[in-house]
Amino acid sequence: MKNLLYIVAFALISCASSQIQNINNSDFVGIWNWTSTDGGFGNHIHKTPETLGKKVQLSLQKNDQFSIIENGKEVSKGTYTLTMKKAIYSNTQERYIQLSNDEHYDGIVLSGIIRLVKPATLEISDNNYDGLGSSFVKVN
């Protein structure tokens, strides 16, 4: 009986692990130029490449690798993980991206609910009430 419980537990864990690994990322694989970050309490935060004085590119690869390029120089790279998480605004399960080094990049949201809002526009929201969200446009 004890062995049967171990087998069932292993099967459940295996299924859960494979579901996490099978989250589709093909719609946001590519190079993305950061265009803006908005939000905060009362929507008072508005940052752009012009206001921060930097051009930032986020590269997301199909093999779960990422890199961040600022003003033409690579400043960070690593892996990202996709999971499903309840989004506070839609109240549904949505894809959540987490960078391997828990990247906190000044003025830009890089971990959170990730979604394509138009064919070439990506948004990452920190999934907090009065939180921040960053927008990106696809380069290629």
C-alpha positions as CSV (number, residue, x, y, z in Angstrom):
1,M,0.0,0.0,0.0
2,K,2.8,2.4,0.9
3,N,4.5,1.7,-2.5
4,L,1.3,2.4,-4.3
5,L,1.1,5.8,-2.5
6,Y,4.6,6.6,-3.6
7,I,3.8,5.7,-7.2
8,V,0.7,7.9,-7.3
9,A,2.6,10.8,-5.7
10,F,5.4,10.4,-8.2
11,A,2.9,10.3,-11.1
12,L,1.2,13.5,-9.9
13,I,4.5,15.3,-9.5
14,S,5.7,14.2,-12.9
15,C,2.4,15.4,-14.5
16,A,2.7,18.8,-12.8
17,S,6.4,19.1,-13.8
18,S,5.6,18.3,-17.5
19,Q,2.8,20.9,-17.5
20,I,5.2,23.6,-16.4
21,Q,7.7,22.6,-19.0
22,N,5.1,22.5,-21.8
23,I,4.0,26.1,-21.4
24,N,4.1,27.6,-24.9
25,N,6.5,30.5,-25.3
26,S,6.7,30.6,-29.1
27,D,4.6,33.8,-29.4
28,F,7.1,35.9,-27.5
29,V,10.4,34.4,-28.6
30,G,12.5,37.1,-30.3
31,I,14.1,40.5,-29.6
32,W,11.9,43.2,-28.0
33,N,12.6,46.9,-27.6
34,W,11.3,48.4,-24.4
35,T,8.9,51.3,-25.1
36,S,7.4,52.3,-21.7
37,T,6.7,51.4,-18.1
38,D,3.5,52.7,-16.5
39,G,1.5,52.3,-13.4
40,G,2.0,52.8,-9.7
41,F,-0.4,54.3,-7.1
42,G,-2.8,56.4,-9.0
43,N,-1.0,55.6,-12.3
44,H,1.7,58.2,-11.5
45,I,4.7,56.4,-13.0
46,H,5.5,56.9,-16.7
47,K,9.0,55.9,-17.9
48,T,10.3,55.7,-21.5
49,P,13.7,55.3,-23.1
50,E,13.8,59.1,-23.4
51,T,13.0,59.8,-19.8
52,L,15.5,57.2,-18.5
53,G,18.1,57.9,-21.2
54,K,18.6,54.3,-22.2
55,K,17.5,51.9,-25.0
56,V,16.8,48.5,-23.7
57,Q,16.3,45.2,-25.6
58,L,15.0,42.0,-24.1
59,S,15.9,38.9,-26.0
60,L,13.8,35.8,-25.3
61,Q,14.9,32.6,-26.9
62,K,12.9,29.3,-27.4
63,N,15.4,27.4,-25.2
64,D,14.4,29.5,-22.2
65,Q,17.4,31.8,-22.4
66,F,17.2,35.6,-22.1
67,S,19.6,38.5,-22.5
68,I,19.2,42.2,-21.8
69,I,21.0,44.7,-23.9
70,E,21.3,48.4,-22.8
71,N,22.5,51.0,-25.3
72,G,24.1,48.2,-27.4
73,K,25.9,46.4,-24.5
74,E,24.8,43.1,-22.9
75,V,24.2,43.8,-19.2
76,S,22.5,40.6,-18.2
77,K,21.8,37.1,-19.4
78,G,20.4,33.8,-18.0
79,T,17.4,31.6,-18.1
80,Y,13.7,32.2,-17.6
81,T,11.0,30.0,-16.3
82,L,7.3,30.1,-17.3
83,T,4.6,29.0,-14.9
84,M,0.9,29.6,-14.7
85,K,-0.3,32.1,-12.2
86,K,-3.6,33.7,-11.4
87,A,-3.6,37.2,-12.9
88,I,-5.1,39.8,-10.6
89,Y,-6.8,41.8,-13.3
90,S,-8.3,39.0,-15.4
91,N,-8.8,36.6,-12.5
92,T,-7.7,33.7,-14.8
93,Q,-4.5,31.6,-15.0
94,E,-2.0,33.3,-17.3
95,R,1.7,32.8,-18.2
96,Y,4.1,34.2,-15.6
97,I,7.8,34.8,-16.5
98,Q,10.5,34.7,-13.9
99,L,14.2,35.5,-14.8
100,S,16.8,33.2,-13.2
101,N,18.6,36.0,-11.4
102,D,15.4,37.6,-10.2
103,E,16.3,40.6,-12.3
104,H,15.2,44.0,-10.9
105,Y,16.0,46.4,-13.7
106,D,15.5,50.1,-12.9
107,G,12.3,51.3,-14.5
108,I,11.5,48.1,-16.4
109,V,9.3,45.2,-15.4
110,L,10.9,41.9,-16.5
111,S,9.2,39.3,-14.3
112,G,5.5,38.9,-14.1
113,I,2.4,38.1,-16.1
114,I,3.5,38.1,-19.7
115,R,1.2,38.4,-22.7
116,L,1.0,39.5,-26.3
117,V,-1.5,42.3,-26.6
118,K,-1.0,42.8,-30.3
119,P,1.0,40.7,-32.8
120,A,4.1,42.7,-32.2
121,T,3.5,44.2,-28.7
122,L,4.5,42.4,-25.5
123,E,3.5,43.4,-22.0
124,I,4.9,42.2,-18.7
125,S,2.9,43.2,-15.5
126,D,4.2,42.7,-12.0
127,N,0.8,41.4,-11.1
128,N,0.3,43.8,-8.1
129,Y,-2.5,46.2,-7.5
130,D,-1.2,49.7,-8.2
131,G,1.8,47.8,-9.7
132,L,3.8,48.4,-12.8
133,G,3.7,47.1,-16.3
134,S,6.2,47.4,-19.1
135,S,5.6,47.4,-22.9
136,F,7.9,46.1,-25.6
137,V,7.7,46.1,-29.4
138,K,9.1,43.3,-31.5
139,V,12.3,43.9,-33.5
140,N,12.4,40.5,-35.2
